[in-house]
Amino acid sequence: YGPYRQSERTDLYRKYLEKLIAEDKAYFCFCSEQDLEAEKQYQMSQGLSPHYSGKCAGLDKKTVKQYLAEGKPSIIRFRITPKKVAFDDLIRGRLEFDASLMGDIIIAKSLDAPLYNFAAVVDDFEMKISHILRGEEHISNTPKQILIQEALGFPQPLHGHLPLILNEDRTKMSKREGATSVFDFRKEGYLSEALVNFMAFLGWNPGDEREIYSLASLVKEFSLEKIQKGGAVFNIKRLDFLNGFYIRQRSPEKLAELCLPYLTAAGLTNIDSETLVKIVSIYQERLKRLSEIVELADFFFKDKLDYDKNMLKWKEISDKEAKDSLDKLEKLLSKIKDEDWQKEKLESVLLQETEKTNNRGALLWPLRVALTAKEASAGPFEIAEILGKEKSLKRIQEAKKLF
């Protein structure tokens, strides 16, 4: 049904505009913006709904032709039939409007510049659209479009007006405040399954407690009857929850493949694919967005970390106690053979030592920070296994230099 760009459909719109004008269902209006604004202000001062008075509606053809020949600025208005316009909204039920309150509406700036309400009617007809589902802000456009359809002899599609998507404070989401394109969500690391699942629930509810729906399940379960009328709040925490769920369904190998572009963009590439899979695996439960892998795991890719001295200290211990803990860690870990450098062995050796003082944090906290330079991370045993013995000991030694 192309072409699909409005700029390439000018001849089509012009044909139908000329048809309406020829049948006296539309006309050229030459009123200035100043006159129209003055008319609007007067009507509002009288407590009336602003609408065009019809000043140019009765101009004879000779005058219109003369004004056009003189290049007098004009627009094209559609003659509104003063009657009740009703339609059955697929979501909201029977809706009725009084067309006499509208005034003759503008449908084009010129024969080559149609406006939305007119162009939409022509496009829907030419593209054989049967159902129009759109946001509730378009409800007021529907009676205007129905009247244009009737004037052109077009069949009327079925209409359904969806609830608006709202910010968390229940204000309308707009392009300026909070709205984000699908491309931006993808860039942040949201999976397509999560976005589809999340967006399907914006204004729709299946009527049970299920939250996770595959695309196939949504196709099977979805119905217009279950769409709510009230606005749908865009809860980013819920999207993060769903995205985290779908991330956990990926195999470690596939997840590593998905995370790689984010690491590459951050310049974190100096690691082999097998190690990358291990890194991603220990963060799979924590990830809510793929882009988070950079901040969570950047320390694996760095040769030297920037430590916060106070962060290395467990609770309120002194500098000497912190250094003693790091000394003890270096001594214990140095004794583990290279071939035994596995999570289970590391855990066994260090936990046995902590049992002597009944204070795990005094030993395991500085280990975590020495390996990662972070307060929060995956488990220190898993991290040490991936880093390897040499790099783990080197980081402990670097951390000791601060004391």
C-alpha positions in Angstrom: 0.0 0.0 0.0 3.0 2.3 -0.4 4.5 4.8 -0.7 4.6 5.1 3.0 6.2 8.6 3.5 3.6 11.3 3.7 5.8 13.5 1.5 5.5 10.9 -1.3 1.7 10.7 -1.1 1.0 14.4 -1.9 -0.9 13.6 -5.2 -3.1 11.2 -3.4 -4.1 13.7 -0.7 -4.6 16.4 -3.3 -7.0 14.2 -5.2 -9.3 13.8 -2.2 -8.9 17.5 -1.1 -10.0 18.6 -4.6 -13.0 16.2 -4.4 -14.2 17.7 -1.1 -13.8 21.2 -2.5 -15.6 20.4 -5.7 -18.5 18.9 -3.7 -18.5 22.0 -1.4 -17.7 19.9 1.6 -14.5 21.8 2.1 -13.5 25.4 1.3 -10.6 27.9 1.3 -10.4 30.1 4.4 -8.6 33.4 4.2 -9.0 34.7 7.8 -5.8 36.0 9.3 -4.2 34.5 12.4 -4.9 37.8 14.2 -8.6 37.7 13.3 -8.9 34.0 14.4 -7.2 34.7 17.7 -9.4 37.7 18.4 -12.4 35.5 17.6 -11.2 32.8 20.0 -10.6 35.3 22.8 -14.1 36.8 22.4 -15.8 33.4 22.5 -13.8 32.4 25.6 -14.8 35.6 27.3 -18.4 34.7 26.7 -17.9 31.2 28.2 -18.2 29.5 24.8 -16.1 26.7 23.4 -13.7 28.2 20.9 -14.6 27.3 17.3 -14.4 28.9 13.9 -17.4 31.2 13.2 -17.6 30.3 9.5 -16.7 33.7 8.1 -15.3 32.3 4.9 -17.7 29.4 4.5 -20.0 31.4 2.3 -17.5 33.0 -0.1 -18.5 32.7 -3.7 -16.3 30.9 -6.2 -15.4 34.1 -8.0 -14.0 35.7 -4.8 -12.2 32.6 -3.8 -10.6 32.3 -7.3 -9.6 36.0 -7.1 -8.0 35.7 -3.6 -6.1 32.6 -4.7 -4.8 34.4 -7.8 -3.6 37.3 -5.7 -1.7 34.9 -3.5 -3.7 35.7 -0.4 -2.7 33.4 2.5 -5.2 30.6 3.0 -6.0 27.2 4.5 -8.6 24.6 3.7 -11.4 23.9 6.1 -13.8 21.0 6.3 -17.5 21.8 6.7 -18.7 20.2 9.9 -22.2 18.8 9.8 -23.9 20.0 13.1 -25.1 16.6 14.4 -24.3 14.0 17.0 -21.4 11.7 16.1 -21.3 8.4 18.0 -19.1 5.3 17.7 -18.5 2.1 19.7 -15.0 2.2 21.2 -13.6 -1.2 21.5 -12.2 -0.4 24.9 -14.4 2.4 26.3 -17.8 1.5 24.9 -20.3 3.9 23.3 -19.0 7.4 22.9 -20.9 10.4 21.6 -19.9 13.9 20.5 -21.8 17.1 19.5 -20.2 18.1 16.2 -21.9 21.5 16.4 -19.4 22.6 19.0 -16.4 21.9 16.7 -16.8 24.6 14.1 -15.3 23.9 10.6 -11.9 22.3 11.1 -8.7 22.9 9.3 -7.7 19.9 7.2 -4.9 21.3 5.1 -2.6 24.3 4.9 -2.8 24.0 1.1 -3.6 21.4 -1.5 -0.1 20.0 -1.1 0.1 20.2 2.7 -2.6 18.1 4.4 -2.9 18.0 8.2 -3.2 15.0 10.5 -6.9 14.4 10.7 -7.3 14.4 6.9 -4.1 12.6 6.0 -4.9 9.8 8.5 -8.4 9.3 7.0 -7.0 8.9 3.5 -4.1 6.7 4.6 -6.5 4.4 6.6 -8.8 4.0 3.6 -6.1 3.5 1.0 -4.2 1.0 3.2 -7.4 -0.9 4.0 -7.1 -0.4 7.8 -9.8 -2.3 9.7 -8.9 -1.5 13.3 -7.4 1.7 14.7 -5.9 1.3 18.2 -4.2 4.4 19.6 -3.8 6.5 22.7 -6.8 8.1 24.4 -5.5 11.6 23.6 -6.9 10.9 20.1 -10.4 10.4 21.3 -11.3 13.9 20.3 -9.9 13.4 16.8 -12.2 10.4 16.1 -15.5 12.2 15.5 -13.7 14.6 13.2 -12.2 11.7 11.2 -15.6 9.9 11.1 -17.2 13.0 9.5 -14.4 13.2 6.9 -14.8 9.5 6.2 -18.5 10.0 5.7 -18.0 13.0 3.4 -15.6 10.9 1.2 -17.8 7.8 1.2 -15.2 5.8 3.1 -16.1 2.8 5.4 -15.5 3.5 9.1 -12.8 1.4 10.8 -13.3 0.1 14.3 -11.7 2.3 16.9 -10.1 1.5 20.3 -8.4 4.1 22.5 -5.7 2.8 24.8 -4.9 4.2 28.2 -2.0 6.7 28.4 1.4 5.6 29.8 2.1 7.6 32.9 5.3 8.5 34.8 5.5 7.1 38.3 4.0 10.3 39.7 1.1 9.6 37.4 1.8 12.6 35.2 1.5 12.0 31.4 4.7 10.6 29.9 6.0 12.8 27.2 9.0 13.0 24.8 10.5 15.7 27.0 10.0 13.9 30.3 10.8 10.3 30.9 9.9 8.8 27.5 12.6 6.7 25.9 12.8 5.1 22.5 13.1 1.3 22.0 16.6 1.9 20.6 17.6 3.6 23.9 16.2 0.7 26.0 18.2 -1.7 23.8 21.3 0.4 24.2 20.9 0.2 28.0 20.8 -3.6 27.8 17.1 -4.5 27.9 16.2 -7.7 26.1 13.5 -7.8 23.6 11.5 -10.4 25.5 11.5 -8.3 28.6 10.3 -5.2 26.7 7.5 -7.1 25.0 6.4 -8.7 28.3 6.6 -5.4 30.1 4.8 -3.3 27.5 2.0 -5.8 27.1 1.1 -5.3 30.7 0.9 -1.5 30.4 -2.8 -1.1 30.5 -3.6 -4.8 30.1 -4.0 -7.6 32.6 -4.7 -11.3 31.9 -6.8 -11.6 35.0 -4.4 -13.9 37.0 -1.2 -13.7 39.0 1.2 -14.6 36.2 3.8 -12.0 35.4 6.1 -13.8 32.9 4.6 -14.2 29.4 6.4 -15.3 26.3 5.4 -13.7 23.0 3.6 -16.8 22.0 1.7 -16.8 25.3 0.8 -13.1 24.9 -0.5 -13.8 21.4 -2.7 -16.6 22.8 -4.0 -14.7 25.9 -4.3 -11.1 24.7 -7.7 -9.6 24.2 -9.0 -6.1 23.9 -11.6 -6.8 26.5 -9.0 -7.0 29.2 -7.4 -3.6 28.5 -8.1 -1.2 31.3 -9.4 2.4 30.8 -7.2 4.1 33.4 -3.6 5.2 32.7 -0.8 2.7 33.0 2.2 3.6 35.2 5.6 3.0 33.6 7.4 1.3 36.5 11.1 1.0 35.6 11.7 -1.3 38.6 9.3 -3.8 37.2 11.0 -3.6 33.8 14.3 -4.3 35.5 12.8 -7.3 37.3 11.5 -8.8 34.1 14.8 -8.1 32.3 16.7 -9.7 35.1 14.5 -12.8 34.8 15.1 -13.1 31.1 18.9 -12.5 31.5 18.9 -15.5 33.9 17.3 -17.7 31.3 20.2 -17.2 28.9 23.1 -19.7 28.8 26.4 -18.2 30.2 27.8 -18.5 26.7 24.9 -16.5 25.1 25.0 -14.0 27.9 28.7 -13.4 27.4 28.0 -12.8 23.7 25.3 -10.3 24.6 27.5 -8.5 27.1 30.6 -8.3 24.9 29.5 -5.1 22.9 29.1 -3.2 26.2 32.5 -4.2 27.4 34.1 -3.5 24.0 32.5 0.0 24.0 34.1 0.6 27.4 37.5 -0.5 26.1 37.4 -3.7 28.2 38.6 -6.4 25.7 41.8 -7.8 27.0 40.4 -11.2 28.0 39.7 -14.5 26.3 36.2 -15.8 25.6 36.4 -18.7 28.1 37.3 -16.3 31.0 34.6 -13.9 29.8 32.0 -16.7 30.2 33.2 -17.3 33.7 33.0 -13.6 34.6 29.5 -13.2 33.2 28.4 -16.4 35.0 29.1 -15.1 38.5 27.2 -11.9 37.8 24.2 -13.5 36.0 22.1 -13.4 39.1 22.9 -9.7 39.8 22.4 -8.3 36.3 19.2 -6.3 35.6 20.6 -4.7 32.4 23.3 -5.9 30.1 25.1 -2.5 30.4 25.6 -3.1 34.1 28.3 -5.7 33.3 30.8 -2.8 32.7 30.5 -1.3 36.2 30.2 -4.7 37.9 33.2 -6.5 36.3 35.6 -3.8 35.0 38.2 -4.8 37.6 38.8 -8.1 35.9 40.2 -6.2 32.9 42.5 -3.8 34.7 46.1 -4.3 35.5 46.1 -1.8 38.4 43.2 -0.8 40.7 42.6 2.5 42.4 42.0 1.6 46.1 40.2 3.6 48.8 42.2 3.0 51.9 39.3 3.2 54.3 37.3 0.8 52.2 39.9 -1.9 52.8 39.3 -1.7 56.5 36.7 -3.9 58.1 34.4 -1.8 60.2 36.4 0.3 62.7 39.7 -1.6 62.7 43.0 0.2 62.8 45.5 0.5 60.0 47.7 -2.0 61.6 44.9 -4.5 61.9 44.0 -4.0 58.3 47.6 -4.6 57.2 47.7 -7.7 59.4 44.6 -9.1 57.7 46.2 -8.5 54.3 49.4 -10.1 55.4 47.5 -13.1 56.7 45.7 -13.4 53.4 48.9 -13.3 51.4 50.5 -15.9 53.6 47.5 -18.3 53.4 46.9 -18.0 49.7 50.6 -18.3 48.8 50.6 -21.8 50.2 47.9 -23.0 47.9 49.3 -24.8 44.9 48.5 -23.5 41.4 46.7 -26.7 40.5 44.5 -26.4 43.6 43.5 -22.7 42.9 39.8 -23.4 42.8 36.9 -21.7 44.6 36.3 -24.7 46.8 39.9 -24.9 48.0 40.1 -21.1 48.6 36.9 -21.2 50.6 38.0 -24.1 52.7 41.3 -22.6 53.6 40.0 -19.1 54.4 36.9 -20.2 56.3 38.9 -22.5 58.5 41.1 -19.5 59.4 38.1 -17.3 60.2 36.7 -19.9 62.5 39.6 -19.3 64.8 38.5 -15.7 65.5 34.8 -16.1 64.7 35.1 -13.0 62.6 34.7 -13.7 58.8 34.5 -10.0 57.9 38.0 -9.2 59.2 39.5 -11.5 56.6 37.0 -11.8 53.8 36.2 -8.1 53.5 39.7 -6.9 52.8 40.1 -9.8 50.4 37.0 -8.7 48.4 38.1 -5.0 48.3 41.8 -5.9 47.4 40.6 -8.0 44.5 37.9 -5.6 43.2 38.4 -2.2 44.7 34.6 -2.3 45.2 32.3 -2.5 48.2 29.9 -4.8 46.5 30.8 -7.6 44.1 30.4 -11.3 43.5 31.9 -13.7 46.0 35.6 -13.2 46.7 36.3 -16.9 46.2 34.8 -17.0 42.7 36.6 -13.8 41.8 40.0 -15.1 43.0 39.5 -18.3 41.0 38.9 -16.3 37.8 41.7 -13.9 38.5 44.2 -16.7 39.2 46.8 -17.0 41.9 49.4 -14.6 40.5 47.0 -11.7 39.9 45.1 -12.2 43.2 48.3 -12.1 45.2 49.6 -9.1 43.3 46.5 -7.2 44.2 46.7 -8.1 47.8 50.3 -6.8 47.8 49.3 -3.6 46.1 46.6 -3.0 48.7 49.1 -3.5 51.5 51.2 -0.6 50.3 48.5 1.8 51.5 49.3 0.9 55.1 
